[in-house]
């Protein structure tokens, strides 16, 4: 291998500096990995230093000898070469050289792999492109690992996580904040790597809920990637500004604002301009498109903590076996991508019209449209349900029927500024299912927590007797 791909003197100098000043190891270990070193013995030495640090033992010559002997990797001559190197003070420059050469070697390996899978293995183009994008992302993040994870490493990682959770005390929030206290109580937040499906019939506020979650995240300084396949970014921003300013959405749409409202809008727009919201509103996306764009965005903006797909059924694919298989591939791809990037991905989904034909119109898992493997792949499936939507639609239908028959009819539905909302947890891989109570503020398309106290999650039983929505028929609901 060409010498510009490695420098043994630099590797020895860094390892020597650690032995002479172990206090710097923690700082270097946050940037270096054992595989960044070219010489196998240097990899073993750095890995031994990592183990000694975890065991809270001194990182010195004697303990290193013992550790390397225990693993059968001790080489007295190679260790003397390290100890003979002059200690360095400017470790950053040397570290940069090691990382640079490590990246070059990884790229060279990738080039060889590309040639093999393209020419020798003759894999489909889509598979090759996905593999290349994934490997490039891993190289960028310097996290390439093709080996099995051993029990010891997994156990240590889990102990560190338990210690982190213990340090949180009685906090119920262990993952990414959902933006709603009641939902956090039930889920402990969205986990890194979770695929979260949010489903509803039209007019329930499918999009509004996830925009509220997005707004809470960017207010906390986190980054959100939003794939909007249904509406342009300007319409999303209009809804966000309505929620932020408490100016009714309809007033913003026509610009009918008072001087105070204009001032409020201007201040909120200035704040919004500084927040980490990234919107792809191209209107068409495949799983390859989402993977490629999200990997690049996450590499450029590590502060991205969540991604949103609005909505899953608008994504396209090329599976010739049918639409259900396309959706299955998309859901599986999104789950794998969430794990790879270690962020929750929230995907909105449609429900079948069969919901409307039941007396009890609360959704259940079997109502997911073109479900395929959505239910299987998802970690959390949530349904948005507002009973007043059906009540209002049913009352209007009765009124129209009476008028058509020449009869008088008094519409008894009372339009309320805040409507009760049920966020039904139909699936929760790592916790209980149940119902979360929210309120929907219609003028601002904004959901807020309902004051329900500290009730515990409960298992949902779908029973028609629990719901007073008889005689509604098959109602077509408008989008909001």
TAGIBEL-V784476 format. One record per residue. N is the residue number from 1. RES is the residue in three letters. SS is DSSP state (A for helix, B for strand, O for the rest). PHI is phi in radians with two decimals (999 if undefined). PSI is psi in whole degrees, 0 to 359 (NA if undefined). Layout:
N RES SS PHI PSI
N RES SS PHI PSI
//
This chain:
1 UNK O 999 140
2 UNK O -1.02 144
3 UNK A -1.19 342
4 UNK A -1.33 358
5 UNK A -1.64 352
6 UNK O -2.83 162
7 UNK O -2.56 103
8 UNK A -1.16 327
9 UNK A -1.11 319
10 UNK A -1.16 319
11 UNK A -1.07 316
12 UNK A -1.10 320
13 UNK A -1.10 319
14 UNK A -1.18 314
15 UNK A -1.12 323
16 UNK A -1.12 319
17 UNK A -1.06 323
18 UNK A -1.18 317
19 UNK A -1.10 320
20 UNK A -1.37 338
21 UNK O -2.50 79
22 UNK A -1.03 342
23 UNK A -1.09 338
24 UNK A -1.50 353
25 UNK A -1.07 314
26 UNK A -1.01 318
27 UNK A -1.14 317
28 UNK A -1.22 323
29 UNK A -1.16 339
30 UNK O -1.27 342
31 UNK O -2.01 334
32 UNK O -1.88 148
33 UNK O -2.12 159
34 UNK A -1.00 322
35 UNK A -1.27 353
36 UNK A -1.24 339
37 UNK O -1.47 143
38 UNK O -1.43 312
39 UNK O -1.25 128
40 UNK A -0.94 321
41 UNK A -1.12 322
42 UNK A -1.13 325
43 UNK A -1.10 317
44 UNK A -1.12 320
45 UNK A -1.10 314
46 UNK A -1.15 320
47 UNK A -1.11 322
48 UNK A -1.10 321
49 UNK A -1.08 321
50 UNK A -1.09 318
51 UNK A -1.15 318
52 UNK A -1.08 320
53 UNK A -1.13 318
54 UNK A -1.13 326
55 UNK O -1.48 2
56 UNK O 1.02 42
57 UNK O -1.95 157
58 UNK O -1.11 139
59 UNK O -1.65 84
60 UNK O -2.38 180
61 UNK A -1.03 314
62 UNK A -1.17 314
63 UNK A -1.18 326
64 UNK A -1.14 316
65 UNK A -0.98 313
66 UNK A -1.09 317
67 UNK A -1.15 316
68 UNK A -1.19 323
69 UNK A -1.11 321
70 UNK A -1.15 337
71 UNK O -1.82 2
72 UNK O 1.27 25
73 UNK O -2.04 16
74 UNK O -1.38 136
75 UNK O -2.42 104
76 UNK A -1.07 317
77 UNK A -1.12 315
78 UNK A -1.15 324
79 UNK A -1.21 322
80 UNK A -1.10 324
81 UNK A -1.06 321
82 UNK A -1.17 312
83 UNK A -1.13 333
84 UNK A -1.37 347
85 UNK O -1.23 144
86 UNK O -1.26 130
87 UNK O -1.04 146
88 UNK O -2.02 156
89 UNK O -1.79 325
90 UNK O -1.56 72
91 UNK A -1.18 332
92 UNK A -1.03 316
93 UNK A -1.12 317
94 UNK A -1.17 319
95 UNK A -1.06 318
96 UNK A -1.04 321
97 UNK A -1.15 318
98 UNK A -1.10 316
99 UNK A -1.12 319
100 UNK A -1.08 314
101 UNK A -1.22 326
102 UNK A -1.07 318
103 UNK A -1.15 319
104 UNK A -1.06 317
105 UNK A -1.12 320
106 UNK A -1.12 320
107 UNK A -1.17 321
108 UNK A -1.12 319
109 UNK A -1.11 319
110 UNK A -1.09 319
111 UNK A -1.04 318
112 UNK A -1.12 319
113 UNK A -1.11 318
114 UNK A -1.05 315
115 UNK A -1.05 318
116 UNK A -1.15 309
117 UNK A -1.25 335
118 UNK A -1.44 314
119 UNK A -1.66 308
120 UNK A -1.33 312
121 UNK O -1.46 338
122 UNK O 0.96 48
123 UNK O -1.27 156
124 UNK O -1.02 149
125 UNK A -0.99 317
126 UNK A -1.05 318
127 UNK A -1.13 318
128 UNK A -1.10 313
129 UNK A -1.07 317
130 UNK A -1.12 317
131 UNK A -1.08 316
132 UNK A -1.11 314
133 UNK A -1.08 318
134 UNK A -1.12 314
135 UNK A -1.13 321
136 UNK A -1.09 320
137 UNK A -1.11 317
138 UNK A -1.11 320
139 UNK A -1.12 318
140 UNK A -1.03 318
141 UNK A -1.47 354
142 UNK O 0.90 50
143 UNK O -2.25 25
144 UNK O -1.11 129
145 UNK O -2.61 113
146 UNK O -1.83 0
147 UNK O -1.58 161
148 UNK O -1.14 146
149 UNK O -1.47 126
150 UNK O -1.41 157
151 UNK A -0.98 320
152 UNK A -1.09 314
153 UNK A -1.15 320
154 UNK A -1.15 318
155 UNK A -1.09 314
156 UNK A -1.08 320
157 UNK A -1.09 319
158 UNK A -1.20 322
159 UNK A -1.10 319
160 UNK A -1.07 319
161 UNK A -1.15 319
162 UNK A -1.11 320
163 UNK A -1.10 322
164 UNK A -1.12 317
165 UNK A -1.16 322
166 UNK A -1.09 322
167 UNK A -1.14 340
168 UNK O -1.34 351
169 UNK O 1.20 232
170 UNK O -1.61 12
171 UNK O -1.09 134
172 UNK O -1.55 355
173 UNK O -1.70 106
174 UNK O -1.89 339
175 UNK O -1.99 211
176 UNK B -1.35 130
177 UNK O -1.00 127
178 UNK O -1.35 344
179 UNK O 1.67 354
180 UNK O -2.27 124
181 UNK A -1.06 317
182 UNK A -1.12 323
183 UNK A -1.27 323
184 UNK A -1.04 321
185 UNK A -1.05 324
186 UNK A -1.46 327
187 UNK A -1.92 345
188 UNK O 1.08 23
189 UNK O 1.61 165
190 UNK B -1.39 130
191 UNK O -1.35 150
192 UNK O -1.15 124
193 UNK O 1.69 0
194 UNK O -1.35 143
195 UNK B -1.81 116
196 UNK B -1.94 120
197 UNK B -1.75 126
198 UNK B -2.03 115
199 UNK B -2.18 151
200 UNK B -2.92 162
201 UNK O -1.39 161
202 UNK O -0.96 150
203 UNK O 1.40 356
204 UNK O -1.45 350
205 UNK O 1.54 46
206 UNK A -1.03 301
207 UNK A -1.15 321
208 UNK A -1.08 318
209 UNK A -1.08 314
210 UNK A -1.24 331
211 UNK A -1.18 324
212 UNK A -1.11 318
213 UNK A -1.11 319
214 UNK A -1.06 315
215 UNK A -1.10 318
216 UNK A -1.09 322
217 UNK A -1.17 313
218 UNK A -1.25 334
219 UNK A -1.14 329
220 UNK O -1.41 1
221 UNK O 1.55 6
222 UNK O -1.48 163
223 UNK B -1.79 144
224 UNK B -2.31 132
225 UNK B -1.76 126
226 UNK B -2.15 115
227 UNK B -1.67 104
228 UNK B -1.76 105
229 UNK O -1.67 357
230 UNK O -2.00 328
231 UNK O -2.41 151
232 UNK O -1.18 161
233 UNK A -1.04 327
234 UNK A -1.10 323
235 UNK A -1.21 322
236 UNK A -1.06 316
237 UNK A -1.12 324
238 UNK A -1.06 317
239 UNK A -1.17 319
240 UNK A -1.07 319
241 UNK A -1.22 326
242 UNK A -1.11 316
243 UNK A -1.14 319
244 UNK A -1.17 319
245 UNK A -1.67 347
246 UNK O 1.05 29
247 UNK O -1.67 127
248 UNK O -0.89 140
249 UNK A -1.01 321
250 UNK A -1.12 324
251 UNK A -1.19 322
252 UNK A -1.16 323
253 UNK A -1.08 326
254 UNK A -1.86 0
255 UNK O 1.24 24
256 UNK O -1.54 81
257 UNK O -2.16 147
258 UNK O -1.39 171
259 UNK A -1.05 318
260 UNK A -1.12 321
261 UNK A -1.19 322
262 UNK A -1.08 317
263 UNK A -1.11 316
264 UNK A -1.08 316
265 UNK A -1.10 319
266 UNK A -1.10 316
267 UNK A -1.14 318
268 UNK A -1.18 323
269 UNK A -1.13 321
270 UNK A -1.10 319
271 UNK A -1.13 315
272 UNK A -1.09 327
273 UNK A -1.14 339
274 UNK O -1.66 354
275 UNK O -1.51 160
276 UNK O -1.62 68
277 UNK B -1.94 127
278 UNK B -2.16 118
279 UNK B -2.01 129
280 UNK B -1.88 107
281 UNK O -2.01 34
282 UNK O -1.09 339
283 UNK O 1.55 352
284 UNK O -2.53 136
285 UNK O -2.67 143
286 UNK O -1.95 170
287 UNK A -1.10 328
288 UNK A -1.16 319
289 UNK A -1.06 311
290 UNK A -1.13 316
291 UNK A -1.04 311
292 UNK A -1.07 310
293 UNK A -1.18 320
294 UNK A -1.26 323
295 UNK A -1.07 314
296 UNK A -1.12 318
297 UNK A -1.15 318
298 UNK A -1.14 322
299 UNK A -1.14 323
300 UNK A -1.40 328
301 UNK O -2.24 85
302 UNK O -1.07 344
303 UNK O -1.29 356
304 UNK B -1.12 121
305 UNK B -2.00 354
306 UNK B -2.79 146
307 UNK B -2.23 147
308 UNK B -2.22 136
309 UNK B -2.03 117
310 UNK B -2.15 94
311 UNK O -2.36 172
312 UNK A -1.08 319
313 UNK A -1.21 346
314 UNK A -1.49 352
315 UNK O -1.31 149
316 UNK O -1.98 163
317 UNK O -2.70 176
318 UNK O -2.11 21
319 UNK O -1.26 125
320 UNK O -1.40 352
321 UNK O -1.44 353
322 UNK O 2.27 167
323 UNK A -1.12 325
324 UNK A -1.10 321
325 UNK A -1.19 325
326 UNK A -1.07 312
327 UNK A -1.12 323
328 UNK A -1.08 316
329 UNK A -1.10 321
330 UNK A -1.15 313
331 UNK A -1.13 319
332 UNK A -1.13 319
333 UNK A -1.12 320
334 UNK A -1.16 321
335 UNK A -1.12 316
336 UNK A -1.11 321
337 UNK A -1.18 321
338 UNK A -1.05 318
339 UNK A -1.17 318
340 UNK A -1.08 315
341 UNK A -1.54 353
342 UNK O 1.00 47
343 UNK O -2.40 152
344 UNK B -1.29 140
345 UNK B -1.96 122
346 UNK B -1.74 119
347 UNK B -2.05 124
348 UNK B -1.41 146
349 UNK B -2.44 150
350 UNK B -1.47 160
351 UNK B -1.99 153
352 UNK O -1.15 155
353 UNK A -1.22 349
354 UNK A -1.02 337
355 UNK A -0.96 320
356 UNK A -1.20 338
357 UNK A -1.48 354
358 UNK O -1.67 153
359 UNK O -1.15 314
360 UNK O -1.56 108
361 UNK O -1.66 10
362 UNK O -1.18 132
363 UNK O -1.23 158
364 UNK O -2.42 172
365 UNK A -1.01 325
366 UNK A -1.20 351
367 UNK A -1.48 353
368 UNK B -1.08 128
369 UNK O -1.30 137
370 UNK O 0.82 46
371 UNK O -1.00 315
372 UNK O 0.90 242
373 UNK O -1.84 16
374 UNK A -0.98 310
375 UNK A -1.07 321
376 UNK A -1.22 318
377 UNK A -1.36 330
378 UNK O -1.24 143
379 UNK O -1.51 324
380 UNK B -2.35 134
381 UNK B -2.12 122
382 UNK B -2.10 142
383 UNK B -2.03 134
384 UNK B -1.66 124
385 UNK B -2.35 123
386 UNK O -2.12 109
387 UNK A -1.06 326
388 UNK A -1.11 333
389 UNK A -1.07 315
390 UNK A -1.23 321
391 UNK A -1.10 316
392 UNK A -1.13 316
393 UNK A -1.12 319
394 UNK A -1.15 320
395 UNK A -1.16 320
396 UNK A -1.14 323
397 UNK A -1.13 318
398 UNK A -1.11 319
399 UNK A -1.09 314
400 UNK A -1.13 322
401 UNK A -1.13 317
402 UNK A -1.12 317
403 UNK A -1.13 322
404 UNK A -1.12 333
405 UNK O -1.63 5
406 UNK O 1.31 21
407 UNK O -1.81 154
408 UNK O -1.47 146
409 UNK O -2.58 131
410 UNK O -1.72 115
411 UNK O -1.20 116
412 UNK O -1.61 359
413 UNK O -1.31 130
414 UNK O -1.78 115
415 UNK O -1.33 117
416 UNK O -1.81 146
417 UNK O -1.15 333
418 UNK B -2.22 126
419 UNK B -1.94 139
420 UNK B -1.10 137
421 UNK B -2.27 138
422 UNK B -1.89 124
423 UNK B -1.79 101
424 UNK B -1.57 119
425 UNK B -1.49 95
426 UNK B -1.39 333
427 UNK B -2.52 137
428 UNK B -2.56 98
429 UNK O -1.01 323
430 UNK O -1.95 24
431 UNK O -3.04 186
432 UNK O -1.37 156
433 UNK O -1.52 171
434 UNK B 2.83 193
435 UNK B -2.19 133
436 UNK B -1.88 131
437 UNK B -1.58 126
438 UNK B -2.26 169
439 UNK B -2.09 140
440 UNK B -1.90 116
441 UNK B -1.57 102
442 UNK A -1.10 320
443 UNK A -1.11 330
444 UNK A -1.88 6
445 UNK O 0.78 51
446 UNK B -2.22 131
447 UNK B -1.69 141
448 UNK B -2.35 162
449 UNK B -1.13 140
450 UNK O -1.54 147
451 UNK O -1.45 94
452 UNK O -2.05 5
453 UNK O 1.34 205
454 UNK O -1.85 41
455 UNK O -1.16 146
456 UNK O -1.49 158
457 UNK O -1.08 153
458 UNK O -2.45 158
459 UNK O -1.34 132
460 UNK O -1.38 135
461 UNK O -2.06 117
462 UNK O -1.44 105
463 UNK O -2.31 122
464 UNK A -1.02 334
465 UNK A -1.23 346
466 UNK A -1.42 358
467 UNK O -2.36 131
468 UNK O -1.78 68
469 UNK O -2.31 48
470 UNK O -1.31 161
471 UNK O 1.06 30
472 UNK O -1.53 333
473 UNK O 1.26 197
474 UNK O -1.68 100
475 UNK O -1.79 129
476 UNK O -1.48 123
477 UNK O -1.79 137
478 UNK O -1.35 155
479 UNK O -1.32 148
480 UNK O -1.86 NA
//
